[in-house]
Amino acid sequence: MQAIRLQQTIEKDSEIHLSDLPVFQGQEVEVIVLISPLPETKKTFTARQLLNSGLIGVWENRIDIKDGLTYARQSRDHSQAKCKNG
């Protein structure tokens, strides 16, 4: 059995178009579709969306947080360390 590898980007949901293949009427073929995972998309915000999100000033009234920048950095470092160590 001969294998032909074609790769294409899907242009319309649920549709794949194959053409110009070296196959002839009456010939049997088997088609196997291997699907690659969709790339992760990162959510981005405009400045206005970020200001309206409620994230800005979230620690404003916390008396246990003296310096928001230091707290954020320590929190980020702690989370990254946990991800690396499992």
VMD Tcl script that draws the C-alpha trace (Angstrom):
set ca {
  {0.00 0.00 0.00}
  {1.33 3.45 -0.91}
  {0.99 6.37 1.54}
  {0.44 9.97 0.53}
  {0.78 12.65 3.15}
  {-1.14 15.89 2.72}
  {-1.30 18.68 5.25}
  {-3.70 21.57 5.05}
  {-5.39 24.13 7.24}
  {-9.12 23.70 7.57}
  {-10.87 26.64 5.94}
  {-14.44 25.69 6.85}
  {-15.57 23.69 9.90}
  {-16.06 19.98 9.22}
  {-14.76 20.10 5.63}
  {-11.65 18.63 4.04}
  {-11.06 18.85 0.29}
  {-8.75 16.41 -1.45}
  {-7.93 16.74 -5.13}
  {-5.25 15.96 -7.70}
  {-4.42 12.63 -6.07}
  {-2.82 9.82 -8.07}
  {-5.87 7.56 -7.68}
  {-8.17 6.12 -10.31}
  {-11.78 5.09 -10.63}
  {-12.40 1.71 -9.02}
  {-9.26 1.87 -6.90}
  {-9.79 1.38 -3.15}
  {-8.34 3.93 -0.75}
  {-8.29 4.36 3.00}
  {-8.30 7.83 4.54}
  {-6.98 8.43 8.04}
  {-7.36 11.93 9.48}
  {-4.84 13.00 12.13}
  {-5.88 16.17 13.90}
  {-3.31 18.44 15.53}
  {-4.37 20.32 18.66}
  {-5.57 23.87 18.24}
  {-3.00 26.44 19.30}
  {-3.70 28.03 22.64}
  {-4.99 31.53 22.37}
  {-4.05 34.08 24.94}
  {-6.72 36.47 26.10}
  {-5.57 40.04 25.68}
  {-7.22 43.12 27.10}
  {-7.27 46.69 25.97}
  {-6.34 49.27 28.59}
  {-10.01 50.18 28.98}
  {-11.04 46.53 29.43}
  {-8.31 46.07 32.03}
  {-9.42 49.17 33.93}
  {-13.04 47.96 33.86}
  {-12.15 44.36 34.82}
  {-11.96 44.97 38.55}
  {-8.35 43.77 38.67}
  {-6.91 47.23 39.09}
  {-6.97 48.13 42.79}
  {-8.03 44.67 43.93}
  {-5.58 44.87 46.87}
  {-6.26 48.54 47.63}
  {-8.03 48.01 50.95}
  {-5.99 45.02 52.16}
  {-4.22 45.97 55.40}
  {-2.00 42.86 55.28}
  {-0.39 43.98 52.00}
  {1.98 46.90 52.51}
  {3.54 46.97 49.02}
  {1.42 45.69 46.12}
  {4.36 45.35 43.71}
  {6.38 43.24 46.16}
  {3.33 41.14 47.01}
  {2.57 40.52 43.32}
  {6.18 39.58 42.58}
  {6.33 37.17 45.53}
  {2.98 35.64 44.59}
  {4.11 35.18 40.97}
  {7.43 33.64 42.06}
  {5.63 31.27 44.43}
  {3.20 30.14 41.68}
  {6.01 29.59 39.16}
  {8.01 27.57 41.70}
  {4.97 25.36 42.38}
  {4.50 24.78 38.62}
  {8.14 23.78 38.16}
  {8.15 21.43 41.14}
  {4.83 19.82 40.33}
}
mol new
graphics top color blue
foreach p $ca { graphics top sphere $p radius 0.5 }
foreach p [lrange $ca 0 end-1] q [lrange $ca 1 end] { graphics top cylinder $p $q radius 0.2 }
display resetview
